[in-house]
Amino acid sequence: MSTIGKSPVDRSGWEMKRRLLFVCLGNICRSPAAEEIFRCKAAAEGLSWKYEVDSAGTYGGHAGDLPDERMRRSARKRGYELLSRSRLVRSDDFDRFDMILAMDDANYERLCRLAPTVEDVNKVYRLIDFARRTDYTYIPDPYYEGIEGFERVLDLLEDACEGLLDRLESE
């Protein structure tokens, strides 16, 4: 299998950070949670220095907002502090990030359409493909669900982020 999100090397030969962008629709539930979960998992392994993470949405209606309070509350119970502000995916994100990780097929397809080049399309992945303990084929949007929906999404994100980190570190 080919390498994914390969880290660039600067002119001095030092490996640069791998840059990951997590994307959902409004950037207020799934993607900010994925951003923080991945950041915490990398830190727990002493790998923070290797990764730059961010999140964005394919819909800009929540731009500047904190993550949804229900997601923040559920995440806080697990030790995650969601403090990022919502923003819209920008065309320069395809230059800035090595991997762009979509939460579901609709956002995956939207990102592929937004990608300026074929090489940029190859940077787009489905985050759920890195999960190891689920039959889900996407990470559902919990926005219109009760608290159990947020808990389910956090379970899926923890699984997928662990799998992603393991995969990146095994290459």
C-alpha positions as CSV (number, residue, x, y, z in Angstrom):
1,M,0.0,0.0,0.0
2,S,1.3,3.5,-0.8
3,T,2.2,5.9,1.9
4,I,-0.5,8.3,3.0
5,G,-0.1,12.0,3.8
6,K,3.7,11.6,3.5
7,S,5.6,14.2,5.5
8,P,7.6,16.6,3.4
9,V,11.3,17.1,4.0
10,D,12.7,20.6,4.2
11,R,15.9,21.6,2.4
12,S,18.1,20.7,5.4
13,G,16.8,17.1,5.4
14,W,14.6,17.5,8.5
15,E,11.2,15.9,8.4
16,M,8.5,18.6,8.6
17,K,5.2,18.1,10.5
18,R,2.4,16.2,8.9
19,R,-0.5,18.5,8.5
20,L,-4.0,17.0,8.9
21,L,-7.3,18.8,8.3
22,F,-10.5,17.2,9.7
23,V,-13.7,18.2,7.9
24,C,-17.4,17.9,8.5
25,L,-20.4,20.0,7.4
26,G,-20.5,22.9,9.9
27,N,-17.2,22.4,11.8
28,I,-19.1,22.4,15.1
29,C,-19.4,18.8,16.1
30,R,-17.4,16.0,14.4
31,S,-14.4,17.7,12.9
32,P,-13.4,19.9,16.0
33,A,-13.8,16.8,18.1
34,A,-11.6,14.7,15.7
35,E,-9.0,17.6,15.7
36,E,-8.7,17.5,19.5
37,I,-8.9,13.7,19.9
38,F,-6.1,13.3,17.3
39,R,-4.0,16.0,19.0
40,C,-4.5,14.3,22.4
41,K,-3.7,10.9,21.1
42,A,-0.5,12.1,19.4
43,A,0.5,14.0,22.6
44,A,-0.1,10.8,24.7
45,E,2.5,9.0,22.5
46,G,5.0,11.9,22.7
47,L,4.4,12.7,19.0
48,S,2.9,16.2,19.1
49,W,6.0,17.6,17.4
50,K,5.2,15.5,14.3
51,Y,1.7,16.8,13.6
52,E,-0.2,20.0,12.9
53,V,-4.0,19.5,13.1
54,D,-6.9,21.7,12.3
55,S,-10.6,21.4,11.4
56,A,-13.0,23.1,9.0
57,G,-16.4,22.7,7.4
58,T,-17.8,22.6,3.9
59,Y,-20.6,24.9,5.1
60,G,-19.7,28.3,6.5
61,G,-22.9,29.2,8.4
62,H,-21.2,28.6,11.8
63,A,-18.0,30.5,11.0
64,G,-16.4,31.8,14.1
65,D,-18.5,29.7,16.5
66,L,-17.2,27.4,19.2
67,P,-18.1,23.8,18.8
68,D,-21.7,22.7,19.7
69,E,-22.2,22.8,23.5
70,R,-23.4,19.2,23.6
71,M,-20.3,18.0,21.9
72,R,-18.1,20.1,24.1
73,R,-19.8,18.7,27.2
74,S,-19.5,15.1,26.0
75,A,-15.9,15.6,25.0
76,R,-15.0,17.3,28.3
77,K,-16.2,14.2,30.2
78,R,-13.6,12.2,28.3
79,G,-10.9,14.8,28.9
80,Y,-11.0,16.7,25.6
81,E,-11.4,20.5,25.6
82,L,-12.8,21.7,22.3
83,L,-11.8,25.3,21.9
84,S,-11.3,25.7,18.1
85,R,-13.5,28.2,16.2
86,S,-15.5,27.0,13.1
87,R,-14.2,28.0,9.7
88,L,-15.0,27.2,6.1
89,V,-12.6,25.0,4.0
90,R,-10.5,27.3,1.8
91,S,-8.8,26.5,-1.5
92,D,-5.4,27.1,0.1
93,D,-6.1,24.2,2.6
94,F,-5.2,21.9,-0.3
95,D,-1.7,23.4,-0.4
96,R,-1.3,23.6,3.4
97,F,-2.4,20.1,4.4
98,D,-1.0,16.7,3.6
99,M,-4.3,14.9,4.4
100,I,-7.8,16.2,4.4
101,L,-10.1,13.8,6.4
102,A,-13.8,13.8,5.7
103,M,-16.4,12.6,8.2
104,D,-18.9,11.3,5.6
105,D,-19.5,10.7,1.9
106,A,-21.2,14.0,1.3
107,N,-18.3,15.9,2.7
108,Y,-15.8,13.6,1.0
109,E,-17.4,14.3,-2.4
110,R,-17.6,18.0,-1.8
111,L,-13.9,18.1,-0.9
112,C,-13.0,16.2,-4.0
113,R,-15.0,18.7,-6.1
114,L,-13.2,21.6,-4.3
115,A,-9.8,20.2,-4.9
116,P,-7.9,22.3,-7.4
117,T,-5.9,19.4,-8.9
118,V,-5.9,15.6,-9.2
119,E,-3.0,15.5,-6.8
120,D,-5.1,17.5,-4.3
121,V,-8.0,15.0,-4.7
122,N,-5.5,12.3,-3.6
123,K,-5.1,14.1,-0.3
124,V,-8.8,13.5,0.6
125,Y,-9.6,10.5,2.8
126,R,-12.6,9.2,4.8
127,L,-11.7,9.2,8.4
128,I,-13.8,6.2,9.2
129,D,-11.6,4.1,6.9
130,F,-9.0,4.2,9.7
131,A,-11.4,2.9,12.4
132,R,-10.8,-0.7,13.5
133,R,-13.6,-1.5,15.8
134,T,-16.8,-0.6,13.9
135,D,-19.1,-1.6,11.0
136,Y,-20.0,2.1,10.4
137,T,-19.1,3.4,6.9
138,Y,-19.2,7.0,7.9
139,I,-19.2,9.2,11.0
140,P,-22.8,10.3,11.5
141,D,-23.7,13.9,12.3
142,P,-25.0,14.0,15.9
143,Y,-26.5,17.5,15.6
144,Y,-30.1,16.4,15.5
145,E,-29.7,13.5,17.9
146,G,-29.7,13.2,21.7
147,I,-26.6,12.9,23.9
148,E,-26.2,9.2,22.9
149,G,-25.5,10.4,19.3
150,F,-22.6,12.5,20.5
151,E,-21.3,9.7,22.6
152,R,-21.4,7.3,19.6
153,V,-19.6,9.8,17.5
154,L,-16.9,10.3,20.1
155,D,-16.4,6.5,20.2
156,L,-16.0,6.4,16.4
157,L,-13.7,9.3,16.4
158,E,-11.4,7.8,19.1
159,D,-11.2,4.6,17.2
160,A,-10.6,6.3,13.9
161,C,-8.0,8.7,15.3
162,E,-6.1,5.8,17.0
163,G,-6.1,3.9,13.7
164,L,-5.0,6.9,11.8
165,L,-2.1,7.6,14.2
166,D,-1.0,4.0,14.1
167,R,-1.1,3.9,10.4
168,L,0.9,7.1,10.0
169,E,3.5,6.0,12.5
170,S,3.8,2.6,10.8
171,E,4.9,4.1,7.5
